[in-house]
Amino acid sequence: MKTKYCLLYLGILLFHGLSVKAQTAKLPTQWTKAAMAAAVPFPDYPRPQLERKEWMCLNGKWDYIGGKEVASAFAPVKPIAFSDKAEKILVPYCPESVLSGIARNQEINMWYRRTFEMPAAWKGKQIIINFDAVDHDATLFVNGEKAGVHAGGYSSFNINITKFLRAGTNTIVVAAHDPNDGRTPSGKNGPRGDYTFTSGIWQSVWLEPVSEHYIKSIRLLPDLVNNRLQVFVDADQAKVKAVALNGSDVVSEISGRSGTLLYMPIKEPKLWSPDDPFLYDLKITLTDNKGNIKDEVSSYFGMRDIKLGKVNGVIRPLLNNKFIMQVGLLDQGYWPDGILTAPTEEALRSDISFTKKAGFNLIRKHMKTEPKRFYYWADKLGLLVWQDMPAIWYQHEDTAKNRSAFRKELVDMMDDLYNSPSIITWVPFNENWGAFDVKEMTDWVKKLDPSRLVNGNSGFNNNPGYQEPAGDPGNGDFVDTHIYVGPYGASVPDDKRAASLGEFGGVGLFVRGHMWPVENNAYAYEPTKERLTDSYVLLMDQVEQLMRYKGLSVAIYTQTTDVEHEVNGMLTYDREVEKMDIERVKAVNEAVIRAGNELKAGK
């Protein structure tokens, strides 16, 4: 939702004629031009599950100093001086991306500066600055004073900057330090990853005014057994009222105290599923003991649960007590123009829309997180999500520091995304990359969130050559193998875990004019769109056999799009060309899912 302050800022930028330095994209997308021209990229409210009416978008043009010779941005005690010759960067695109206006190779020390005018209507309010993601260590200065710090490249954070502000013009400086040395979670964006390094601010930045007592966070847990929603509101001790709505109709309401568990009855709940992704709206109001409103937020929730159960004697995942064969795509979320950041909101939504159009009901978000609006679209459009934790690469070096950073950032990621009904599985490790204490970590993640499934080490049968394999942890909710091209050789369920094929396929097709300018490769190749489609249909026919007769419950094909040197996507990297006959893909996907629906639950 755009507010008057976000629109006011947009008008100021347009009036002064500011634009990003011209860059030439190696491989433009249909959204590149609009993203480069945007005065305020991503102008919609960034956090749909805790939304306030008043806010100010800080995305847009900032002053920027980076490069090898710049002063260290790691834990600085004061900001550096900016000259009139400072470069301009378009936030929230990382400086390695063409959309940022910088487009340099890996930046390590990055300094950002911008000013804003304090709205007069915010006088007397507490002012919170929100960062959705800064990679990796961020230090914030407000009007020259150090206001706060944060470590972690894939989690959001906020800082109360009220005491540093003054009437009129205020100056923010962000120092971002990212050695990208594999000692903090970095996934594919790391020294042993596959793709372009990225650094610095790569998701939205915004301000919002709140009262002295305000809602810091909420935690929502659907409880289908008891037809209720568990609500936890983190705020200073005050009265809370929560109202659930279906459109304009009040479904339920409850009052209580913040900081305690509240239970909202949902009579005859409408369930959330990929076929019917129904979402309830939620309004939460915080009042003092005299009934004065201190804070109001809008949110939403979906009533669904996920657990393991037996279907014809076979352990399988059950969504709302029913087995749904999970047919998914490995979704890496890279872009040729924005790298880790989609160029626009429309682009962010497009991969989800394509996945739905092609008949899939699942994505595995591989080795990265996305802005919260991505999960909003997955929730709203109806797509199950397996969420990976980005790997570290040197888990055996300085274990007290490196492993602790991984654990902390894993918890931060889970807290950040906890309320999204689309997320049904956490994946702490992939193919033994950066894996440590896998059995213990799998149990720990399950304890952190018992409401979801956990795949402790997806593709435990694969292993990078530089380390000893951790292998199958033997616990968690899945026996998970990766088979390229596959699918035969996939895991089978045991007496406690369902069987998943966490990655398979990876069959490539070259499409001239739509490839990243490097040597391109895949696990196998087909010469034409028709042959590639035939290959996919055959693979899915085999998946159906494994589902029917070997107990397979999940199959995740590699991958949604080509990514840099990989040409095994269903779409080209620029999202311009569908490399398969999508109607045939949809038909076979839906046939496999229907075959799964025919299996009857029982003991």
C-alpha positions in Angstrom: 0.0 0.0 0.0 1.4 3.4 -1.0 1.1 6.2 1.5 1.3 9.9 1.1 4.9 9.9 2.5 6.1 7.3 0.0 4.3 9.2 -2.8 5.7 12.5 -1.6 9.3 11.1 -1.8 8.6 9.8 -5.3 7.5 13.2 -6.4 10.6 14.9 -5.0 12.8 12.5 -6.9 11.0 13.0 -10.1 11.0 16.8 -9.6 14.8 16.8 -9.3 15.2 14.5 -12.3 17.3 12.0 -10.4 18.1 8.7 -12.2 20.6 5.9 -11.9 23.8 6.0 -13.9 23.3 4.3 -17.2 24.4 0.6 -17.3 24.2 -2.0 -20.0 22.7 -5.3 -18.8 24.5 -8.5 -19.9 21.1 -10.2 -20.2 18.1 -7.8 -19.7 14.7 -9.0 -18.6 11.3 -7.5 -19.6 11.4 -5.6 -16.2 15.0 -4.2 -16.4 14.1 -0.9 -18.1 11.3 -0.2 -15.6 13.5 -1.1 -12.6 16.3 1.2 -13.8 13.9 4.1 -14.3 12.1 3.6 -10.9 12.5 6.5 -8.5 11.3 4.3 -5.7 11.7 0.6 -6.4 9.3 -1.8 -4.6 6.9 1.0 -3.3 4.4 -1.5 -1.7 4.5 -2.1 2.0 7.3 -4.7 2.5 5.9 -6.7 5.4 2.3 -7.9 4.7 1.9 -9.9 7.9 2.5 -6.9 10.2 1.4 -3.8 8.2 0.9 -0.3 9.4 -0.9 2.5 7.6 1.8 5.1 8.1 5.3 4.5 6.8 8.0 6.0 4.5 9.7 4.0 1.8 13.5 4.7 1.7 14.2 2.7 -1.4 15.6 4.8 -4.2 18.8 6.6 -4.8 21.5 6.8 -2.1 25.0 8.2 -2.1 27.5 5.3 -2.3 31.2 4.7 -1.7 32.6 1.3 -2.3 35.5 -0.6 -3.9 38.9 -2.0 -2.7 40.4 1.3 -1.5 37.5 2.4 0.7 37.8 2.5 4.5 36.7 -0.6 6.4 33.0 -0.8 7.0 33.3 -3.5 9.7 32.2 -2.2 13.1 33.1 1.4 12.4 32.8 3.9 15.3 32.0 6.8 13.0 30.8 7.3 9.5 33.2 8.3 6.7 32.9 11.6 4.9 31.0 11.7 1.6 32.1 14.1 -1.1 29.9 15.6 -3.8 31.5 13.1 -6.2 30.2 10.0 -4.4 28.6 7.5 -6.7 24.8 6.9 -6.7 23.3 3.5 -6.0 19.7 2.4 -6.4 18.6 0.7 -3.2 17.6 -2.2 -2.7 19.8 -3.6 -5.5 23.2 -4.9 -4.5 26.2 -3.0 -5.9 27.2 -6.0 -8.0 24.0 -5.8 -10.0 23.4 -3.7 -13.1 20.2 -2.4 -11.6 22.1 -0.7 -8.7 23.9 1.6 -11.1 27.3 0.3 -9.8 27.7 -3.1 -11.4 31.2 -3.9 -9.9 32.6 -7.2 -8.9 32.4 -8.3 -5.3 32.3 -5.3 -2.9 33.5 -5.9 0.6 33.3 -2.4 2.2 30.2 -0.4 1.3 29.0 2.9 2.6 25.5 4.2 1.9 24.1 7.7 2.7 20.8 9.4 2.2 18.6 12.1 3.8 15.0 12.3 4.5 12.6 14.9 5.8 10.8 14.1 9.1 7.0 14.5 8.5 5.5 17.0 10.9 2.7 14.5 11.7 5.3 12.1 13.2 6.2 14.6 16.0 6.1 12.8 19.4 6.3 9.3 17.8 8.9 6.7 18.1 10.6 6.2 14.7 11.7 2.7 13.6 13.9 2.1 10.7 13.5 -1.4 9.1 15.9 -3.3 6.9 14.7 -6.4 5.2 18.2 -7.7 4.4 21.8 -6.3 4.5 24.7 -8.7 3.7 26.4 -9.2 6.1 27.5 -6.9 8.9 25.6 -3.6 9.1 26.3 -0.5 11.2 23.8 2.4 11.2 24.6 6.0 11.8 21.9 8.7 12.2 23.0 12.3 12.0 26.6 11.2 12.6 25.8 9.1 15.7 26.0 5.3 15.9 22.5 4.0 16.2 22.8 0.2 16.0 24.3 -2.8 14.4 23.2 -6.1 12.9 24.9 -9.3 11.6 23.2 -11.7 9.2 22.7 -11.5 5.4 19.3 -13.2 5.1 17.2 -11.8 8.0 15.4 -8.5 8.7 16.1 -6.2 11.5 14.9 -2.8 12.9 16.4 -0.1 15.0 14.6 2.6 17.1 16.3 5.8 15.9 14.1 8.4 17.7 16.7 9.8 20.0 19.1 10.6 17.1 16.5 12.5 15.0 15.8 16.2 14.7 13.1 18.2 13.0 13.5 18.7 9.3 16.3 17.0 7.4 18.0 13.9 8.8 21.0 11.9 7.4 21.4 8.2 7.5 24.6 6.3 6.8 24.8 2.5 6.6 28.2 0.8 6.7 27.9 -2.7 5.2 30.8 -5.2 5.4 30.7 -8.5 3.5 34.0 -10.5 3.1 31.9 -13.3 1.5 34.5 -15.8 2.8 32.2 -18.7 3.5 32.4 -18.3 7.2 28.9 -16.9 7.5 25.7 -18.3 5.8 26.0 -17.4 2.1 24.6 -20.3 0.1 25.3 -20.2 -3.7 26.5 -16.6 -3.0 29.8 -17.8 -1.5 33.4 -18.9 -2.3 32.3 -22.5 -3.2 28.9 -21.5 -4.6 28.2 -21.2 -8.2 27.1 -17.7 -9.0 27.9 -14.0 -8.8 28.8 -12.7 -5.3 26.4 -10.1 -3.9 26.9 -7.8 -1.0 25.3 -5.0 1.0 21.6 -3.8 1.0 19.6 -6.1 -1.2 16.0 -5.8 0.2 13.8 -2.9 1.2 14.5 -0.1 3.7 11.7 1.9 5.3 10.6 4.0 8.3 7.5 3.9 10.4 6.2 5.9 13.3 4.9 4.1 16.4 3.8 5.0 19.9 6.1 4.4 22.9 4.3 1.1 23.4 3.9 -0.8 20.1 3.6 -4.3 18.6 7.1 -5.5 17.9 6.1 -8.8 16.3 3.4 -11.4 16.2 3.4 -15.2 16.0 0.5 -17.1 14.5 -0.1 -20.9 14.7 -3.1 -22.5 13.2 -4.5 -25.4 15.4 -6.9 -27.5 13.3 -7.4 -30.1 16.0 -9.1 -27.5 18.2 -10.4 -25.2 15.4 -8.5 -22.2 16.7 -5.6 -19.8 15.9 -2.9 -19.4 18.5 -1.8 -15.7 18.6 1.2 -14.3 20.4 1.7 -10.5 20.4 5.1 -9.2 21.4 4.6 -5.8 23.0 5.0 -4.1 26.3 2.3 -5.3 28.7 -0.9 -3.9 27.4 -4.3 -5.0 26.2 -4.6 -6.7 22.9 -7.6 -7.2 20.7 -7.5 -9.5 17.6 -10.2 -9.7 15.0 -10.3 -12.4 12.2 -12.2 -11.4 9.1 -13.5 -13.1 5.9 -13.7 -10.0 3.7 -15.8 -7.6 5.8 -17.4 -10.3 7.9 -16.1 -10.8 11.4 -15.3 -14.5 11.9 -13.9 -14.3 15.5 -12.4 -11.9 18.0 -10.6 -12.2 21.2 -9.0 -9.9 23.8 -6.2 -10.5 26.3 -2.8 -9.3 27.3 0.3 -9.0 25.1 3.1 -11.3 25.9 0.7 -14.2 26.6 -0.7 -16.9 24.3 -4.2 -16.1 23.1 -6.5 -18.6 21.4 -8.9 -17.4 18.8 -11.8 -19.8 17.9 -12.3 -20.4 14.2 -15.5 -22.2 13.8 -15.7 -24.5 10.8 -12.4 -23.1 9.4 -11.9 -22.7 5.7 -8.6 -24.6 5.1 -5.7 -23.3 3.2 -4.2 -25.5 0.4 -2.6 -25.1 -3.0 -6.0 -25.8 -4.6 -7.8 -23.3 -2.4 -5.4 -20.9 -0.8 -7.9 -19.2 1.4 -6.5 -16.5 3.7 -8.3 -14.8 6.7 -7.5 -11.2 7.4 -6.4 -10.3 10.9 -6.5 -7.0 12.7 -4.6 -6.5 15.9 -5.1 -3.5 18.2 -2.9 -2.6 21.2 -4.5 -0.4 23.9 -3.5 0.9 27.3 -5.4 0.3 30.5 -7.6 3.3 29.7 -8.6 2.0 26.3 -6.5 4.4 24.3 -5.2 2.9 21.1 -1.4 2.6 21.0 -0.9 0.6 17.9 -2.9 -1.1 15.1 -1.6 -3.6 12.5 -3.1 -5.6 9.7 -2.1 -9.2 9.0 -3.5 -12.5 7.6 -3.3 -16.2 8.3 -4.1 -19.5 6.7 -5.7 -22.5 8.5 -3.6 -25.5 7.6 -1.4 -28.1 9.2 1.3 -30.4 8.0 2.4 -33.7 9.6 3.4 -37.2 8.8 0.9 -40.1 8.7 0.3 -43.4 7.1 -1.5 -43.9 3.7 -2.0 -47.6 2.9 0.7 -48.4 5.5 3.2 -45.9 4.0 4.6 -42.9 5.8 3.7 -39.7 3.9 3.3 -36.0 4.5 -0.3 -35.0 5.1 -1.6 -31.5 4.5 -4.8 -31.0 6.4 -4.9 -34.8 7.1 -4.7 -35.6 3.4 -1.8 -36.8 1.3 -1.0 -34.5 -1.6 1.8 -35.6 -3.9 4.3 -32.7 -3.8 5.4 -31.9 -7.3 7.8 -29.0 -7.2 10.5 -26.9 -8.8 13.9 -26.0 -7.4 13.7 -22.3 -7.2 17.0 -20.4 -6.8 15.6 -16.9 -7.2 18.5 -15.4 -9.1 18.1 -12.7 -11.8 20.4 -11.5 -14.5 19.8 -7.9 -13.8 19.2 -7.9 -10.0 21.1 -11.1 -9.0 19.5 -11.9 -5.6 16.9 -9.2 -5.9 14.0 -9.4 -8.4 13.8 -6.3 -10.6 10.2 -5.4 -9.7 7.2 -6.6 -7.7 5.7 -8.0 -11.0 8.9 -9.9 -11.6 8.9 -11.2 -8.0 5.4 -12.6 -8.5 6.1 -13.9 -12.0 8.1 -17.0 -11.0 5.3 -18.1 -8.6 2.7 -17.5 -11.2 4.6 -19.5 -13.8 5.1 -22.3 -11.4 1.3 -22.4 -10.7 0.5 -22.2 -14.4 2.8 -25.2 -15.1 0.8 -27.4 -12.7 3.3 -27.5 -9.8 2.2 -27.2 -6.2 5.6 -26.7 -4.5 8.8 -24.8 -4.7 12.0 -25.5 -2.9 13.5 -22.1 -2.2 17.1 -23.1 -2.6 19.9 -21.6 -0.6 18.4 -18.1 -0.1 15.5 -16.3 1.3 13.2 -13.8 -0.4 11.5 -10.6 0.6 8.4 -11.1 2.6 6.2 -10.1 -0.3 7.4 -13.2 -2.1 6.0 -15.4 0.6 2.8 -13.3 0.6 2.3 -14.2 -3.1 3.0 -17.9 -2.3 0.4 -17.7 0.4 -2.1 -15.9 -1.7 -1.7 -17.8 -4.9 -1.3 -21.2 -3.2 2.1 -22.7 -3.5 3.8 -24.9 -0.9 7.3 -23.9 0.1 10.3 -25.9 1.3 12.7 -23.2 2.7 16.4 -23.9 2.7 18.9 -22.3 5.1 21.8 -20.8 3.1 24.9 -22.8 3.7 28.2 -21.9 5.3 31.3 -23.3 3.6 33.9 -23.5 6.4 32.0 -25.1 9.2 35.1 -26.9 10.6 37.2 -23.6 10.9 36.7 -21.6 14.1 33.7 -23.7 15.0 32.7 -21.6 18.0 32.3 -18.6 15.8 31.2 -20.0 12.4 28.8 -22.6 13.7 27.3 -20.1 16.2 26.7 -17.6 13.4 24.9 -20.3 11.4 22.7 -21.3 14.3 21.8 -17.7 15.1 21.0 -16.8 11.5 19.0 -20.0 11.1 16.8 -19.0 14.1 16.5 -15.5 12.7 15.3 -16.8 9.3 12.7 -19.2 10.9 11.4 -16.3 13.1 11.2 -14.0 10.1 9.2 -16.4 8.0 7.3 -18.3 10.7 3.8 -17.0 10.0 3.7 -17.9 6.3 1.2 -20.8 5.8 2.9 -21.7 2.5 6.1 -22.8 4.2 5.7 -26.4 5.3 9.3 -27.7 5.5 12.6 -26.4 6.8 15.8 -27.6 5.2 18.8 -26.8 7.4 21.4 -28.5 5.2 21.8 -29.4 1.5 24.0 -32.2 0.1 26.3 -32.0 3.2 27.4 -28.4 2.2 28.6 -26.8 5.4 26.9 -29.6 7.4 27.8 -30.2 11.0 26.1 -32.1 13.9 23.4 -33.0 11.4 21.4 -35.3 13.6 21.4 -32.9 16.5 20.7 -29.9 14.3 17.7 -31.7 12.7 16.2 -32.4 16.1 16.9 -28.8 17.2 15.1 -27.3 14.2 12.2 -29.6 14.8 12.1 -28.5 18.4 12.2 -24.8 17.3 9.2 -25.4 15.1 7.3 -28.6 15.8 4.4 -27.3 13.6 6.4 -28.0 10.4 8.3 -30.8 8.8 12.2 -30.9 8.7 14.4 -32.3 6.0 17.7 -32.4 7.9 20.1 -33.0 5.0 18.5 -32.9 1.6 20.4 -35.0 -0.9 22.5 -36.7 1.8 23.7 -39.1 -0.9 25.7 -36.3 -2.6 28.8 -34.7 -1.1 31.4 -32.1 -2.1 34.9 -33.5 -2.4 36.5 -31.1 0.1 34.9 -32.7 3.2 33.7 -35.9 4.8 30.1 -36.7 4.1 27.6 -36.2 7.0 25.2 -38.6 5.2 21.7 -39.5 6.3 21.0 -38.2 9.8 18.5 -41.0 10.3 16.0 -38.6 11.9 13.8 -35.7 10.8 10.8 -36.2 8.6 12.3 -37.2 5.2 14.6 -39.7 3.6 15.8 -37.5 0.9 18.1 -38.2 -2.1 19.1 -36.2 -5.1 19.3 -38.1 -8.4 20.5 -36.6 -11.7 18.9 -37.2 -14.1 16.8 -39.7 -12.2 14.3 -40.4 -10.9 15.1 -44.0 -10.4 17.4 -44.6 -7.4 15.3 -42.2 -5.3 15.0 -43.0 -1.6 12.2 -45.1 -0.1 10.3 -44.3 3.1 11.3 -46.0 6.4 9.1 -46.6 9.4 9.3 -43.0 10.6 10.1 -40.8 7.6 8.6 -40.1 4.2 10.5 -40.4 1.0 11.5 -37.3 -1.0 13.4 -36.7 -4.2 14.8 -33.4 -3.2 16.3 -32.7 -6.7 16.2 -34.5 -10.0 16.1 -33.8 -13.7 18.3 -30.9 -14.7 18.0 -31.6 -18.4 19.2 -28.6 -20.4 18.3 -26.8 -23.7 20.4 -24.1 -25.3 18.4 -21.0 -26.4 20.5 -18.6 -28.4 20.2 -15.0 -27.4 18.8 -15.8 -23.9 21.9 -17.2 -22.1 24.4 -15.8 -19.6 27.6 -15.0 -21.5 29.7 -17.9 -20.0 30.1 -21.6 -21.0 26.7 -23.1 -20.3 26.0 -26.6 -19.0 23.4 -29.1 -17.6 23.2 -32.7 -16.4 21.9 -33.8 -19.7 20.7 -32.1 -22.9 17.9 -32.2 -25.5 18.1 -30.5 -28.9 14.6 -29.0 -29.1 11.7 -27.8 -27.0 9.7 -30.8 -28.1 12.3 -33.3 -27.1 12.9 -31.6 -23.8 9.2 -31.8 -23.1 9.1 -35.4 -24.0 12.0 -36.0 -21.6 10.1 -34.2 -18.8 6.9 -36.1 -19.4 8.8 -39.4 -19.3 10.5 -38.5 -16.0 7.2 -37.6 -14.4 5.6 -40.8 -15.6 8.5 -42.6 -13.8 7.9 -40.4 -10.7 4.3 -41.6 -10.7 5.5 -45.2 -10.7 7.7 -44.4 -7.7 4.9 -42.7 -5.9 2.5 -45.6 -6.5 4.8 -48.5 -5.8 7.9 -47.3 -3.9 6.3 -44.8 -1.5 7.8 -41.6 -3.0 5.9 -38.5 -1.7 7.9 -35.5 -3.1 9.6 -34.9 -6.4 11.4 -31.5 -7.0 12.6 -30.9 -10.6 15.7 -28.8 -11.3 14.8 -26.0 -12.0 12.5 -23.0 -12.5 14.9 -20.9 -14.6 18.3 -21.1 -16.1 20.8 -19.6 -13.6 24.0 -18.0 -15.0 26.0 -21.0 -16.4 23.2 -23.5 -15.9 20.7 -24.0 -18.8 18.4 -26.6 -17.2 15.5 -24.3 -16.3 12.0 -24.5 -17.5 12.4 -20.8 -18.4 15.5 -19.0 -19.8 17.4 -16.9 -17.3 15.7 -13.7 -18.6 12.3 -15.4 -18.2 11.6 -14.7 -21.9 11.3 -18.2 -23.3 9.4 -21.2 -22.0 11.7 -24.0 -22.9 9.0 -26.7 -22.6 5.5 -27.0 -23.8 3.9 -25.8 -20.6 0.5 -27.2 -21.4 2.0 -30.7 -21.6 4.0 -30.1 -18.4 0.9 -29.0 -16.6 -1.1 -32.0 -17.8 1.5 -34.6 -16.6 2.0 -32.7 -13.3 -1.7 -32.7 -12.6 -2.0 -36.4 -13.6 0.7 -37.3 -11.0 -1.0 -35.2 -8.3 -4.4 -36.8 -9.1 -2.9 -40.2 -8.9 -1.7 -39.3 -5.4 -5.2 -38.1 -4.4 -6.5 -41.6 -5.2 -4.4 -43.1 -2.4 -6.5 -43.5 0.7 -5.4 -42.6 4.2 -5.3 -45.4 6.6 -3.2 -47.3 9.1 
